[in-house]
Structure formats: structure tokens, C-alpha cells
């Protein structure tokens, strides 16, 4: 199961996980506004930046916005979610719990937000 795989992760696996997290943050940084556009706010005022930040899902594409949100969620939540799932599994031995339901709810909240 997933929890058994998390428990078997060695130092190399954790390094790979954190390297992927850094890669995700790098991809998000690449999606950010270029420095010359940020500097234009001094010329055109704060409304210029505000207008650039009002990208709607239909302007950027729903799939791209969803992919960006999922990437950001993974980059932020993976370092704490994996150990939390392992701890939840430890607690589940004292009663009946459903790991699949926890993970499904977790993903539904973060992707549905």
C-alpha cells in the first residue's frame, strides 16, 4: 500500500522527493511575471500589475490553471502530507479508519478549492 512505500523511503528517496518539489517551485517561478513587467508598475502605477493579475480561467485555459494549482499544491503539501498520512496509518491501527477516504478527501479539498 501507499503507506508501506512511504515507510520504506530511504534518504535517496526523500532527496528525490524534495528535488521534485524544488522543480515544481521552479516551474511555478517560470510562470511568474517577468521582471520588466513588474518594473512597469513604477511607470504605469499599481493598476497595471492588478490588471495583469486578473487572469481568468477562460483567458489562461481551465486545464492550465488547474495544472498550475495542482503543481503548487504538490509543491507546498507533499513535505507534510506524506508524513501525516504515515501517522494517520499508525493511528488507524487503534480503530477502523479508511486511508483511501482520507487521501481522496485531501485531494478533493485542495484541487476543488
Secondary structure as UniProt FT lines:
FT   HELIX           2..7
FT   HELIX           11..30
FT   HELIX           35..44
FT   HELIX           46..52
FT   HELIX           57..60
FT   HELIX           62..92
FT   TURN            93..94
FT   HELIX           99..112
//
